Amino acid sequence: MTNIAEQLAPAASLCAREQLIQRLYRTTPPRTLCTNDDITMGRYRYGEIALGEYLHVQVNPKAIQYWLIFDIDDESAFSWEDNLLPAPNIIVSGPSISKLRKIEAQGGAHLLYAIQGVTTSLKGRRKPVAFMKYVNQAMRIKLGADEDYTGPLCKNPLHPHWKTTFLHAHEYSLNELNDFLHKPKREYGHGFDWEAVANSRNCYLFHQLRFIAYKRINYARENWRFEDWRKHLFEVAESLNNFEGFGLAKEYPLKYKELQSITQSVASWTWQKYFPNHNRGIAGTWLYQIPIQSTALAQREGARYTHQKRRETSEALIKQAVSKLIDTGHKLTQKNIANKTGLTRQTVAKYKQLLDDVKYAAPQGIRG
């Protein structure tokens, strides 16, 4: 039988891909359910034969569960990222064609999460099983996955018919997945100086959108047309179009035409010119060894964090400037403070409470 590893394009680091392939062979039952036709009419074959020849296969034994599997629509290709969940280990997508050459309406994808084995037989402990069911159901709801999908068959990650992406080989514990359900993490634009961004809704949304686009462009090129890509980014931009609590000069949402303009700019540039070689693969997607979140909710939390840091920095600058003005005998005016700090007079005026506190401590007071 042909080596499966040799048939697959290198969608991830060789180590991660091989680990996941070996795990599939290890967890798939010795005699497993599989089919090329109707998934309700499976047959039993040896595990190695099933993984090598059949479109749909059972990768979890009856008595123990090693994978959490979710069935999502094409439109939800980034549902795990958009909902602050960790990255799946394997994404299997693409239309299905049966041996009878009938095109089945299966354009969705299966997300496979590798978990530490949970015994589901009568000999297994009830609490771990109940906890696994809770985590599985909660993730299914957040992912918007098909509630009618119950397994045991899934799209065979090793069959060349499917578009398969191996993301990472990390094995999740149920506690780890549960933490993601309640404690979203923020990570986007790593290394980017957000404090240098202009005090503008347009600029802020542009940078948020481009960082999301950088991580998704390869998947889009492989699976979508440009119009689908532009439409997807516009929907993302709409979800980011909320600036309350960001500390920007204007906090109300941008108009439709402004969103269109920003989306067109990011969509066109990334589609034509951005080719990140660190995450190319058979489906061209997100190759993170450790899951990284970059979503609408994460962006908002990150923006508030950035605003807080920016405010703390500005307050420190103002206090230093006030101290220097007092020492040199200059008047504590907003203009003088702005000149000393490098901030605009409008920005200094926002810190009225801080200036009022200084007013009572300084004999000359503050004048606008």
C-alpha positions as CSV (number, residue, x, y, z in Angstrom):
1,M,0.0,0.0,0.0
2,T,1.3,3.5,-0.9
3,N,2.7,5.5,2.0
4,I,0.0,8.0,2.9
5,A,2.6,10.5,4.1
6,E,4.1,10.6,0.7
7,Q,0.8,11.4,-0.9
8,L,0.1,14.4,1.2
9,A,1.4,17.9,0.4
10,P,3.4,19.4,3.3
11,A,0.6,21.5,4.9
12,A,2.5,21.8,8.2
13,S,5.8,21.0,9.7
14,L,6.8,17.4,8.9
15,C,6.9,16.6,12.6
16,A,3.4,17.7,13.3
17,R,2.0,16.1,10.2
18,E,3.7,12.8,10.9
19,Q,2.6,12.8,14.6
20,L,-1.0,13.3,13.6
21,I,-0.9,10.6,10.9
22,Q,0.6,8.2,13.3
23,R,-2.1,9.2,15.9
24,L,-4.8,8.4,13.4
25,Y,-3.4,5.0,12.7
26,R,-3.1,4.4,16.4
27,T,-6.6,5.5,17.4
28,T,-8.5,4.1,14.5
29,P,-10.0,0.7,15.5
30,P,-8.3,-2.4,14.1
31,R,-11.6,-3.2,12.3
32,T,-13.4,0.1,11.7
33,L,-16.6,1.4,10.1
34,C,-16.0,3.1,6.7
35,T,-17.8,3.9,3.5
36,N,-17.5,5.7,0.1
37,D,-21.2,6.1,-0.3
38,D,-24.0,6.8,2.1
39,I,-22.5,7.4,5.5
40,T,-25.5,5.6,7.1
41,M,-24.5,2.4,5.2
42,G,-21.0,1.7,6.4
43,R,-19.0,-1.5,6.3
44,Y,-16.2,-2.8,8.5
45,R,-12.7,-3.0,7.1
46,Y,-9.2,-3.2,8.6
47,G,-8.1,0.2,10.0
48,E,-5.2,0.6,7.6
49,I,-7.3,-0.2,4.6
50,A,-10.1,2.1,5.7
51,L,-7.7,5.0,6.2
52,G,-6.1,4.4,2.8
53,E,-9.1,3.8,0.6
54,Y,-12.4,5.1,2.0
55,L,-13.8,8.7,2.0
56,H,-15.5,8.3,5.4
57,V,-14.0,6.5,8.4
58,Q,-14.5,5.9,12.1
59,V,-11.4,7.2,13.9
60,N,-12.7,6.8,17.5
61,P,-13.0,3.3,19.0
62,K,-16.4,2.4,20.6
63,A,-15.0,2.2,24.1
64,I,-12.7,5.3,24.2
65,Q,-12.7,8.7,22.6
66,Y,-9.5,10.3,21.3
67,W,-11.0,13.0,19.0
68,L,-13.7,15.6,19.3
69,I,-15.2,16.1,15.8
70,F,-17.3,19.0,14.6
71,D,-19.2,19.4,11.3
72,I,-19.3,23.0,10.1
73,D,-20.4,24.8,6.9
74,D,-18.0,26.4,4.4
75,E,-19.1,29.8,5.5
76,S,-17.8,28.9,9.0
77,A,-14.3,28.1,7.9
78,F,-12.9,30.4,10.6
79,S,-15.6,29.6,13.2
80,W,-13.1,28.4,15.8
81,E,-11.0,31.6,15.5
82,D,-14.0,33.9,15.4
83,N,-15.3,32.4,18.6
84,L,-12.1,32.5,20.6
85,L,-11.6,28.7,20.6
86,P,-8.3,26.9,20.2
87,A,-7.2,25.8,16.8
88,P,-8.2,22.2,15.7
89,N,-5.5,19.7,15.0
90,I,-6.9,18.8,11.6
91,I,-9.3,20.5,9.2
92,V,-10.8,18.2,6.5
93,S,-12.9,20.0,3.8
94,G,-14.0,19.8,0.2
95,P,-16.9,18.3,-1.8
96,S,-17.4,14.6,-1.8
97,I,-17.7,12.3,-4.9
98,S,-18.9,8.8,-4.4
99,K,-17.9,5.7,-6.3
100,L,-21.2,6.0,-8.3
101,R,-19.9,9.4,-9.4
102,K,-22.7,11.2,-7.7
103,I,-21.8,14.7,-6.4
104,E,-22.9,14.9,-2.9
105,A,-23.8,18.2,-1.3
106,Q,-21.1,18.2,1.3
107,G,-19.2,21.4,1.0
108,G,-18.6,21.7,4.7
109,A,-15.6,20.8,6.8
110,H,-14.8,18.5,9.7
111,L,-12.7,19.9,12.6
112,L,-10.8,17.3,14.6
113,Y,-9.5,18.1,18.0
114,A,-7.0,15.6,19.5
115,I,-7.9,15.0,23.2
116,Q,-6.5,12.8,25.9
117,G,-8.4,9.5,25.8
118,V,-11.7,9.3,27.7
119,T,-13.1,5.8,28.4
120,T,-16.8,5.8,27.3
121,S,-17.6,2.1,28.1
122,L,-19.5,1.0,31.2
123,K,-16.1,0.5,32.9
124,G,-15.3,4.2,32.5
125,R,-15.8,6.8,35.2
126,R,-19.0,8.8,34.8
127,K,-17.6,12.2,35.7
128,P,-14.9,12.4,32.9
129,V,-17.6,11.2,30.4
130,A,-20.1,13.8,31.5
131,F,-17.4,16.5,31.4
132,M,-16.4,15.5,27.9
133,K,-20.0,15.7,26.8
134,Y,-20.3,19.1,28.3
135,V,-17.2,20.4,26.6
136,N,-18.2,18.8,23.3
137,Q,-21.7,20.4,23.4
138,A,-20.4,23.8,24.5
139,M,-17.8,23.9,21.7
140,R,-20.4,22.7,19.2
141,I,-22.6,25.6,20.1
142,K,-19.8,28.2,19.9
143,L,-18.6,26.8,16.6
144,G,-22.1,26.8,15.1
145,A,-21.5,23.1,14.2
146,D,-24.2,20.8,13.0
147,E,-26.1,19.5,16.0
148,D,-27.4,16.5,14.0
149,Y,-23.9,15.2,13.4
150,T,-23.2,12.5,15.9
151,G,-20.6,10.4,14.2
152,P,-19.1,7.9,14.3
153,L,-18.0,8.4,10.7
154,C,-16.0,11.5,9.6
155,K,-14.2,12.7,6.5
156,N,-11.1,10.7,6.2
157,P,-8.1,13.1,6.8
158,L,-5.8,10.8,4.9
159,H,-7.8,10.3,1.7
160,P,-6.4,12.4,-1.1
161,H,-9.9,13.4,-2.3
162,W,-10.3,15.8,0.6
163,K,-8.5,19.0,1.3
164,T,-6.7,18.2,4.5
165,T,-4.7,20.7,6.7
166,F,-2.7,19.5,9.6
167,L,-2.3,22.5,12.0
168,H,-0.5,21.2,15.1
169,A,0.1,18.0,17.1
170,H,-0.8,19.4,20.5
171,E,-3.1,17.0,22.5
172,Y,-5.7,18.9,24.4
173,S,-6.9,18.1,27.9
174,L,-10.6,18.6,28.6
175,N,-9.7,21.2,31.2
176,E,-7.7,23.1,28.6
177,L,-10.6,23.2,26.2
178,N,-12.9,24.2,29.0
179,D,-10.6,27.2,29.9
180,F,-11.0,28.5,26.3
181,L,-14.8,28.4,26.7
182,H,-14.6,30.8,29.6
183,K,-11.3,32.6,29.4
184,P,-10.6,34.0,25.9
185,K,-7.1,35.0,25.2
186,R,-5.9,38.0,23.1
187,E,-3.1,37.9,20.6
188,Y,-3.0,39.9,17.4
189,G,-0.6,42.2,15.6
190,H,2.3,40.8,17.7
191,G,5.1,43.3,17.8
192,F,3.0,46.1,16.3
193,D,3.0,49.5,18.1
194,W,-0.7,50.1,18.6
195,E,0.1,53.2,20.6
196,A,1.4,54.8,17.4
197,V,-1.9,54.4,15.5
198,A,-3.7,57.6,14.8
199,N,-6.7,58.5,17.0
200,S,-9.0,57.5,14.2
201,R,-11.7,54.8,13.8
202,N,-10.7,54.2,10.2
203,C,-7.0,53.6,11.0
204,Y,-7.8,51.4,13.9
205,L,-10.3,49.2,12.0
206,F,-7.9,49.1,9.0
207,H,-5.1,47.6,11.2
208,Q,-7.4,45.2,12.9
209,L,-8.7,43.9,9.6
210,R,-5.4,43.5,7.9
211,F,-3.9,41.4,10.8
212,I,-6.9,39.1,10.5
213,A,-6.5,39.0,6.7
214,Y,-2.8,38.1,6.9
215,K,-3.7,34.9,8.7
216,R,-6.6,33.9,6.4
217,I,-5.5,34.8,2.9
218,N,-3.9,31.5,1.9
219,Y,-7.0,29.6,2.9
220,A,-9.1,32.1,0.9
221,R,-7.0,31.8,-2.3
222,E,-7.2,28.0,-2.1
223,N,-11.0,27.8,-1.5
224,W,-12.7,31.0,-2.5
225,R,-13.0,33.5,-5.3
226,F,-11.9,37.1,-4.8
227,E,-15.5,38.2,-4.3
228,D,-15.9,35.6,-1.6
229,W,-12.8,36.9,0.1
230,R,-13.9,40.5,-0.1
231,K,-17.4,39.6,1.2
232,H,-15.8,37.7,4.1
233,L,-13.6,40.6,5.1
234,F,-16.5,43.0,4.9
235,E,-18.5,40.8,7.4
236,V,-15.4,40.8,9.6
237,A,-15.2,44.6,9.3
238,E,-18.8,44.9,10.3
239,S,-18.2,42.9,13.4
240,L,-15.3,45.1,14.3
241,N,-17.3,48.3,13.7
242,N,-17.8,49.1,17.4
243,F,-15.5,51.6,19.1
244,E,-17.2,52.2,22.5
245,G,-14.7,52.3,25.3
246,F,-11.7,52.5,23.0
247,G,-10.9,56.1,23.9
248,L,-10.9,57.3,20.3
249,A,-12.0,60.8,19.3
250,K,-15.1,59.4,17.8
251,E,-16.7,56.2,19.0
252,Y,-19.8,55.8,16.9
253,P,-19.6,53.2,14.0
254,L,-18.2,54.0,10.6
255,K,-20.6,54.4,7.7
256,Y,-21.2,51.7,5.1
257,K,-19.1,53.3,2.4
258,E,-16.2,53.7,4.8
259,L,-16.3,50.0,5.6
260,Q,-16.5,49.2,1.9
261,S,-13.4,51.3,1.2
262,I,-11.3,49.8,4.0
263,T,-12.4,46.3,3.1
264,Q,-11.6,46.8,-0.6
265,S,-8.2,48.1,0.2
266,V,-7.3,45.2,2.5
267,A,-8.9,42.5,0.3
268,S,-7.2,43.7,-2.9
269,W,-3.7,44.1,-1.4
270,T,-3.7,40.8,0.4
271,W,-5.1,38.9,-2.6
272,Q,-2.6,40.3,-5.1
273,K,0.5,40.9,-3.1
274,Y,0.6,39.1,0.3
275,F,2.1,35.6,0.1
276,P,3.1,34.5,3.5
277,N,5.4,31.5,3.0
278,H,5.2,30.4,6.6
279,N,1.7,29.0,6.3
280,R,1.3,27.6,2.8
281,G,-0.2,24.2,2.5
282,I,-2.7,22.0,0.8
283,A,-5.5,24.2,2.1
284,G,-3.3,27.2,2.9
285,T,-4.4,28.0,6.4
286,W,-3.2,28.9,9.9
287,L,-0.1,26.9,11.0
288,Y,0.3,27.7,14.6
289,Q,2.0,25.3,16.9
290,I,0.2,27.0,19.8
291,P,-3.3,28.3,19.0
292,I,-3.5,32.1,18.5
293,Q,-6.7,34.0,18.6
294,S,-7.5,37.0,16.4
295,T,-11.2,37.7,16.3
296,A,-13.7,40.5,16.7
297,L,-14.1,39.9,20.5
298,A,-10.4,39.5,21.0
299,Q,-9.8,42.7,19.0
300,R,-12.2,44.6,21.2
301,E,-10.6,43.3,24.4
302,G,-7.2,44.1,23.0
303,A,-8.3,47.6,22.0
304,R,-9.5,48.3,25.5
305,Y,-6.2,47.0,26.9
306,T,-4.3,49.2,24.5
307,H,-6.4,52.2,25.4
308,Q,-5.7,51.6,29.1
309,K,-1.9,51.4,28.5
310,R,-2.1,54.5,26.3
311,R,-3.9,56.4,29.0
312,E,-1.4,55.3,31.7
313,T,1.5,56.5,29.4
314,S,-0.2,59.8,28.7
315,E,-0.9,60.4,32.4
316,A,2.7,59.7,33.3
317,L,3.9,62.2,30.6
318,I,1.5,64.9,31.9
319,K,2.7,64.4,35.5
320,Q,6.3,64.7,34.4
321,A,5.5,67.8,32.3
322,V,3.7,69.4,35.2
323,S,6.6,68.7,37.5
324,K,9.0,70.3,35.1
325,L,6.8,73.4,34.5
326,I,6.5,74.0,38.2
327,D,10.3,73.6,38.7
328,T,11.0,76.1,35.9
329,G,8.3,78.6,37.1
330,H,6.1,78.3,34.0
331,K,2.4,78.5,34.0
332,L,0.4,75.2,34.0
333,T,-1.6,75.8,30.9
334,Q,-2.8,73.1,28.5
335,K,-0.7,74.6,25.8
336,N,2.5,74.4,27.8
337,I,1.7,70.9,29.0
338,A,1.0,69.8,25.4
339,N,4.4,71.3,24.2
340,K,6.3,69.4,27.0
341,T,4.6,66.0,26.4
342,G,4.3,66.0,22.7
343,L,0.6,65.4,23.0
344,T,-2.1,67.5,21.3
345,R,-3.9,70.1,23.3
346,Q,-7.1,68.2,22.7
347,T,-5.6,65.1,24.2
348,V,-4.4,67.0,27.3
349,A,-7.9,68.4,27.7
350,K,-9.3,64.9,28.0
351,Y,-7.4,64.5,31.3
352,K,-9.4,67.2,33.0
353,Q,-9.7,65.3,36.3
354,L,-5.9,64.9,36.5
355,L,-5.4,68.6,35.7
356,D,-8.0,69.6,38.3
357,D,-6.1,67.6,40.9
358,V,-2.9,69.4,40.0
359,K,-4.8,72.7,40.0
360,Y,-5.3,72.5,43.8
361,A,-1.7,71.5,44.3
362,A,-0.2,74.3,42.2
363,P,-0.6,78.0,43.3
364,Q,-0.9,79.4,39.8
365,G,-3.6,77.0,38.6
366,I,-4.3,75.9,35.1
367,R,-5.8,77.9,32.3
368,G,-7.0,76.5,28.9
